[in-house]
């Protein structure tokens, strides 16, 4: 298959750099990552991840954690599982 189509998009430079760093760690070029994304969209006939609008509870949780409120701090995984009762 001939690769002649071009995709152009403007993105935040910091986001671009961070994403390209991840692609590099995965051994992918940006072109390969975009092709992979497009292929998954084609195969799934939609986005390859869930896209949702956060509800009121989720927004409240984000606000609280961003402000450092209502956090449960754990020393390690065992401490976390203990606090969860698992």
LOTI-775299 format. One record per atom (N, C-alpha, C, O): residue number from 1; atom name; x, y, z. Coordinates in steps of 0.001 Angstrom, whole numbers, plus 500000, padded with zeros to 6 digits. Layout:
N
<r NUM, CA, <X, Y, Z>>
...
END
This chain:
86
<r 1, N, <500842, 498827, 500000>>
<r 1, CA, <500000, 500000, 500000>>
<r 1, C, <500890, 501239, 500000>>
<r 1, O, <501833, 501346, 500784>>
<r 2, N, <500576, 502161, 499116>>
<r 2, CA, <501355, 503386, 498996>>
<r 2, C, <501021, 504347, 500137>>
<r 2, O, <499854, 504552, 500472>>
<r 3, N, <502054, 504924, 500720>>
<r 3, CA, <501863, 505883, 501812>>
<r 3, C, <502069, 507278, 501247>>
<r 3, O, <503188, 507788, 501201>>
<r 4, N, <500960, 507891, 500815>>
<r 4, CA, <501075, 509210, 500211>>
<r 4, C, <500236, 510270, 500922>>
<r 4, O, <500381, 511456, 500625>>
<r 5, N, <499364, 509878, 501850>>
<r 5, CA, <498534, 510849, 502562>>
<r 5, C, <499354, 511517, 503660>>
<r 5, O, <500229, 510899, 504267>>
<r 6, N, <499057, 512779, 503901>>
<r 6, CA, <499763, 513550, 504920>>
<r 6, C, <498777, 513995, 505987>>
<r 6, O, <497648, 514382, 505686>>
<r 7, N, <499216, 513934, 507231>>
<r 7, CA, <498426, 514403, 508371>>
<r 7, C, <499171, 515575, 508987>>
<r 7, O, <500369, 515481, 509256>>
<r 8, N, <498464, 516681, 509212>>
<r 8, CA, <499080, 517838, 509870>>
<r 8, C, <498196, 518215, 511044>>
<r 8, O, <496976, 518299, 510908>>
<r 9, N, <498802, 518440, 512182>>
<r 9, CA, <498047, 518848, 513368>>
<r 9, C, <498929, 519732, 514232>>
<r 9, O, <500143, 519537, 514304>>
<r 10, N, <498316, 520696, 514881>>
<r 10, CA, <499042, 521548, 515824>>
<r 10, C, <498743, 521038, 517229>>
<r 10, O, <497586, 520863, 517612>>
<r 11, N, <499808, 520804, 517984>>
<r 11, CA, <499662, 520341, 519363>>
<r 11, C, <500609, 521131, 520255>>
<r 11, O, <501558, 521752, 519778>>
<r 12, N, <500340, 521098, 521538>>
<r 12, CA, <501203, 521753, 522509>>
<r 12, C, <502603, 521135, 522423>>
<r 12, O, <502730, 519910, 522435>>
<r 13, N, <503646, 521953, 522337>>
<r 13, CA, <505010, 521417, 522203>>
<r 13, C, <505416, 520490, 523348>>
<r 13, O, <506107, 519498, 523119>>
<r 14, N, <505001, 520796, 524564>>
<r 14, CA, <505350, 519942, 525704>>
<r 14, C, <504688, 518573, 525575>>
<r 14, O, <505318, 517547, 525834>>
<r 15, N, <503413, 518559, 525174>>
<r 15, CA, <502704, 517297, 524958>>
<r 15, C, <503388, 516494, 523861>>
<r 15, O, <503580, 515286, 524000>>
<r 16, N, <503757, 517161, 522772>>
<r 16, CA, <504449, 516493, 521661>>
<r 16, C, <505749, 515848, 522135>>
<r 16, O, <506015, 514686, 521828>>
<r 17, N, <506548, 516589, 522874>>
<r 17, CA, <507831, 516060, 523355>>
<r 17, C, <507640, 514872, 524285>>
<r 17, O, <508348, 513871, 524177>>
<r 18, N, <506673, 514986, 525207>>
<r 18, CA, <506426, 513884, 526149>>
<r 18, C, <505937, 512636, 525412>>
<r 18, O, <506378, 511525, 525702>>
<r 19, N, <505025, 512827, 524461>>
<r 19, CA, <504508, 511681, 523701>>
<r 19, C, <505616, 511035, 522868>>
<r 19, O, <505727, 509810, 522812>>
<r 20, N, <506430, 511865, 522226>>
<r 20, CA, <507511, 511313, 521412>>
<r 20, C, <508549, 510591, 522259>>
<r 20, O, <509181, 509643, 521793>>
<r 21, N, <508729, 511031, 523497>>
<r 21, CA, <509634, 510328, 524416>>
<r 21, C, <509085, 508924, 524704>>
<r 21, O, <509834, 507948, 524719>>
<r 22, N, <507780, 508838, 524929>>
<r 22, CA, <507148, 507528, 525163>>
<r 22, C, <507265, 506663, 523917>>
<r 22, O, <507605, 505483, 524009>>
<r 23, N, <506983, 507243, 522745>>
<r 23, CA, <507108, 506473, 521501>>
<r 23, C, <508518, 505919, 521359>>
<r 23, O, <508701, 504761, 520981>>
<r 24, N, <509504, 506737, 521660>>
<r 24, CA, <510903, 506318, 521553>>
<r 24, C, <511192, 505140, 522483>>
<r 24, O, <511856, 504180, 522093>>
<r 25, N, <510687, 505222, 523714>>
<r 25, CA, <510894, 504120, 524661>>
<r 25, C, <510232, 502834, 524178>>
<r 25, O, <510678, 501735, 524507>>
<r 26, N, <509164, 502980, 523396>>
<r 26, CA, <508466, 501820, 522846>>
<r 26, C, <509078, 501354, 521525>>
<r 26, O, <508654, 500346, 520960>>
<r 27, N, <510075, 502093, 521036>>
<r 27, CA, <510709, 501732, 519774>>
<r 27, C, <509892, 502142, 518567>>
<r 27, O, <510025, 501546, 517498>>
<r 28, N, <509037, 503164, 518721>>
<r 28, CA, <508177, 503617, 517636>>
<r 28, C, <508560, 505016, 517177>>
<r 28, O, <508992, 505849, 517974>>
<r 29, N, <508398, 505258, 515898>>
<r 29, CA, <508486, 506624, 515400>>
<r 29, C, <507101, 507249, 515584>>
<r 29, O, <506121, 506551, 515842>>
<r 30, N, <507040, 508569, 515447>>
<r 30, CA, <505740, 509236, 515534>>
<r 30, C, <504818, 508738, 514432>>
<r 30, O, <503629, 508529, 514671>>
<r 31, N, <505342, 508548, 513242>>
<r 31, CA, <504539, 508033, 512124>>
<r 31, C, <503987, 506648, 512449>>
<r 31, O, <502817, 506371, 512183>>
<r 32, N, <504806, 505790, 513013>>
<r 32, CA, <504347, 504448, 513373>>
<r 32, C, <503268, 504513, 514450>>
<r 32, O, <502297, 503758, 514398>>
<r 33, N, <503425, 505404, 515422>>
<r 33, CA, <502437, 505535, 516494>>
<r 33, C, <501102, 506036, 515936>>
<r 33, O, <500043, 505540, 516320>>
<r 34, N, <501155, 507008, 515040>>
<r 34, CA, <499926, 507518, 514432>>
<r 34, C, <499267, 506430, 513586>>
<r 34, O, <498047, 506274, 513622>>
<r 35, N, <500062, 505679, 512828>>
<r 35, CA, <499531, 504578, 512025>>
<r 35, C, <498880, 503527, 512921>>
<r 35, O, <497809, 503014, 512600>>
<r 36, N, <499517, 503211, 514033>>
<r 36, CA, <498963, 502249, 514993>>
<r 36, C, <497625, 502742, 515524>>
<r 36, O, <496665, 501975, 515601>>
<r 37, N, <497557, 504020, 515891>>
<r 37, CA, <496307, 504600, 516375>>
<r 37, C, <495221, 504501, 515303>>
<r 37, O, <494111, 504050, 515587>>
<r 38, N, <495531, 504915, 514087>>
<r 38, CA, <494551, 504861, 513007>>
<r 38, C, <494092, 503427, 512744>>
<r 38, O, <492909, 503191, 512501>>
<r 39, N, <495019, 502474, 512790>>
<r 39, CA, <494662, 501074, 512549>>
<r 39, C, <493709, 500567, 513628>>
<r 39, O, <492766, 499833, 513331>>
<r 40, N, <493953, 500954, 514876>>
<r 40, CA, <493066, 500547, 515963>>
<r 40, C, <491679, 501177, 515802>>
<r 40, O, <490669, 500529, 516079>>
<r 41, N, <491626, 502432, 515356>>
<r 41, CA, <490335, 503076, 515089>>
<r 41, C, <489588, 502298, 514009>>
<r 41, O, <488387, 502054, 514125>>
<r 42, N, <490309, 501915, 512963>>
<r 42, CA, <489695, 501138, 511875>>
<r 42, C, <489183, 499787, 512390>>
<r 42, O, <488044, 499409, 512117>>
<r 43, N, <490024, 499063, 513133>>
<r 43, CA, <489653, 497728, 513614>>
<r 43, C, <488483, 497755, 514590>>
<r 43, O, <487626, 496873, 514559>>
<r 44, N, <488447, 498763, 515453>>
<r 44, CA, <487403, 498849, 516476>>
<r 44, C, <486193, 499650, 516016>>
<r 44, O, <485173, 499702, 516703>>
<r 45, N, <486315, 500270, 514851>>
<r 45, CA, <485259, 501132, 514342>>
<r 45, C, <484916, 502227, 515355>>
<r 45, O, <483750, 502573, 515545>>
<r 46, N, <485939, 502754, 515990>>
<r 46, CA, <485785, 503800, 516996>>
<r 46, C, <487123, 504035, 517669>>
<r 46, O, <488138, 503456, 517281>>
<r 47, N, <487115, 504881, 518672>>
<r 47, CA, <488350, 505148, 519401>>
<r 47, C, <488805, 503914, 520164>>
<r 47, O, <487969, 503157, 520657>>
<r 48, N, <490114, 503695, 520272>>
<r 48, CA, <490625, 502494, 520938>>
<r 48, C, <490722, 502635, 522461>>
<r 48, O, <491498, 501932, 523108>>
<r 49, N, <489936, 503538, 523019>>
<r 49, CA, <489879, 503722, 524466>>
<r 49, C, <488550, 504367, 524794>>
<r 49, O, <487905, 504966, 523934>>
<r 50, N, <488147, 504237, 526047>>
<r 50, CA, <486879, 504797, 526477>>
<r 50, C, <487009, 506310, 526650>>
<r 50, O, <487964, 506795, 527255>>
<r 51, N, <486047, 507038, 526118>>
<r 51, CA, <486012, 508483, 526289>>
<r 51, C, <484719, 508809, 527030>>
<r 51, O, <483624, 508536, 526538>>
<r 52, N, <484857, 509392, 528211>>
<r 52, CA, <483682, 509702, 529016>>
<r 52, C, <483794, 511116, 529571>>
<r 52, O, <484885, 511675, 529676>>
<r 53, N, <482668, 511670, 529918>>
<r 53, CA, <482630, 512962, 530585>>
<r 53, C, <482520, 512677, 532075>>
<r 53, O, <481565, 512028, 532502>>
<r 54, N, <483479, 513147, 532881>>
<r 54, CA, <483435, 512869, 534319>>
<r 54, C, <482154, 513403, 534960>>
<r 54, O, <481669, 514482, 534618>>
<r 55, N, <481619, 512614, 535903>>
<r 55, CA, <480408, 513039, 536599>>
<r 55, C, <480767, 513947, 537784>>
<r 55, O, <481943, 514229, 538017>>
<r 56, N, <479760, 514399, 538522>>
<r 56, CA, <479954, 515331, 539636>>
<r 56, C, <480881, 514734, 540693>>
<r 56, O, <481751, 515433, 541215>>
<r 57, N, <480708, 513461, 541013>>
<r 57, CA, <481543, 512811, 542030>>
<r 57, C, <483006, 512782, 541592>>
<r 57, O, <483906, 513039, 542391>>
<r 58, N, <483233, 512471, 540326>>
<r 58, CA, <484601, 512431, 539813>>
<r 58, C, <485228, 513821, 539850>>
<r 58, O, <486384, 513970, 540243>>
<r 59, N, <484471, 514836, 539442>>
<r 59, CA, <484979, 516214, 539500>>
<r 59, C, <485327, 516609, 540933>>
<r 59, O, <486364, 517226, 541176>>
<r 60, N, <484472, 516260, 541865>>
<r 60, CA, <484710, 516584, 543279>>
<r 60, C, <485982, 515889, 543765>>
<r 60, O, <486784, 516481, 544487>>
<r 61, N, <486157, 514632, 543367>>
<r 61, CA, <487352, 513878, 543755>>
<r 61, C, <488604, 514512, 543177>>
<r 61, O, <489609, 514650, 543874>>
<r 62, N, <488555, 514902, 541902>>
<r 62, CA, <489695, 515588, 541286>>
<r 62, C, <490029, 516869, 542040>>
<r 62, O, <491193, 517132, 542344>>
<r 63, N, <489002, 517668, 542343>>
<r 63, CA, <489213, 518930, 543068>>
<r 63, C, <489842, 518672, 544432>>
<r 63, O, <490772, 519371, 544834>>
<r 64, N, <489331, 517662, 545147>>
<r 64, CA, <489857, 517345, 546480>>
<r 64, C, <491302, 516873, 546430>>
<r 64, O, <492135, 517329, 547213>>
<r 65, N, <491597, 515973, 545525>>
<r 65, CA, <492972, 515457, 545469>>
<r 65, C, <493943, 516526, 544979>>
<r 65, O, <495077, 516603, 545452>>
<r 66, N, <493498, 517353, 544027>>
<r 66, CA, <494363, 518454, 543577>>
<r 66, C, <494690, 519401, 544724>>
<r 66, O, <495781, 519969, 544777>>
<r 67, N, <493736, 519570, 545646>>
<r 67, CA, <493933, 520458, 546797>>
<r 67, C, <494574, 519731, 547974>>
<r 67, O, <494836, 520349, 549006>>
<r 68, N, <494833, 518425, 547840>>
<r 68, CA, <495451, 517656, 548925>>
<r 68, C, <494479, 517262, 550019>>
<r 68, O, <494902, 516937, 551128>>
<r 69, N, <493180, 517285, 549732>>
<r 69, CA, <492160, 516926, 550723>>
<r 69, C, <491703, 515482, 550523>>
<r 69, O, <491707, 514954, 549411>>
<r 70, N, <491308, 514861, 551636>>
<r 70, CA, <490714, 513516, 551618>>
<r 70, C, <491615, 512471, 550967>>
<r 70, O, <491137, 511580, 550266>>
<r 71, N, <492908, 512586, 551201>>
<r 71, CA, <493857, 511626, 550654>>
<r 71, C, <494155, 510539, 551679>>
<r 71, O, <494228, 510803, 552880>>
<r 72, N, <494323, 509334, 551199>>
<r 72, CA, <494780, 508236, 552036>>
<r 72, C, <496198, 507924, 551570>>
<r 72, O, <496403, 507475, 550442>>
<r 73, N, <497159, 508161, 552426>>
<r 73, CA, <498562, 507958, 552073>>
<r 73, C, <499004, 506599, 552586>>
<r 73, O, <498749, 506256, 553740>>
<r 74, N, <499656, 505834, 551747>>
<r 74, CA, <500118, 504496, 552110>>
<r 74, C, <501637, 504445, 552002>>
<r 74, O, <502237, 505058, 551119>>
<r 75, N, <502244, 503698, 552923>>
<r 75, CA, <503702, 503555, 552934>>
<r 75, C, <504193, 502652, 551811>>
<r 75, O, <505269, 502863, 551252>>
<r 76, N, <503384, 501639, 551489>>
<r 76, CA, <503754, 500662, 550471>>
<r 76, C, <502506, 499886, 550062>>
<r 76, O, <501407, 500182, 550531>>
<r 77, N, <502671, 498903, 549198>>
<r 77, CA, <501525, 498136, 548702>>
<r 77, C, <500831, 497377, 549824>>
<r 77, O, <499602, 497317, 549857>>
<r 78, N, <501605, 496792, 550752>>
<r 78, CA, <500985, 496054, 551857>>
<r 78, C, <500122, 496976, 552717>>
<r 78, O, <499028, 496598, 553135>>
<r 79, N, <500614, 498178, 552978>>
<r 79, CA, <499867, 499161, 553746>>
<r 79, C, <498572, 499525, 553010>>
<r 79, O, <497512, 499642, 553624>>
<r 80, N, <498674, 499700, 551699>>
<r 80, CA, <497495, 500046, 550898>>
<r 80, C, <496459, 498937, 550944>>
<r 80, O, <495277, 499198, 551169>>
<r 81, N, <496899, 497685, 550729>>
<r 81, CA, <495956, 496566, 550756>>
<r 81, C, <495343, 496414, 552139>>
<r 81, O, <494164, 496080, 552260>>
<r 82, N, <496121, 496652, 553170>>
<r 82, CA, <495596, 496586, 554529>>
<r 82, C, <494506, 497629, 554751>>
<r 82, O, <493464, 497334, 555338>>
<r 83, N, <494750, 498844, 554281>>
<r 83, CA, <493745, 499901, 554431>>
<r 83, C, <492511, 499632, 553600>>
<r 83, O, <491418, 500077, 553948>>
<r 84, N, <492674, 498901, 552495>>
<r 84, CA, <491544, 498528, 551671>>
<r 84, C, <490823, 497286, 552193>>
<r 84, O, <489737, 496946, 551722>>
<r 85, N, <491428, 496618, 553157>>
<r 85, CA, <490839, 495414, 553711>>
<r 85, C, <490961, 494206, 552804>>
<r 85, O, <490128, 493300, 552824>>
<r 86, N, <492012, 494216, 552014>>
<r 86, CA, <492224, 493106, 551069>>
<r 86, C, <493307, 492197, 551581>>
<r 86, O, <493637, 491203, 550933>>
END
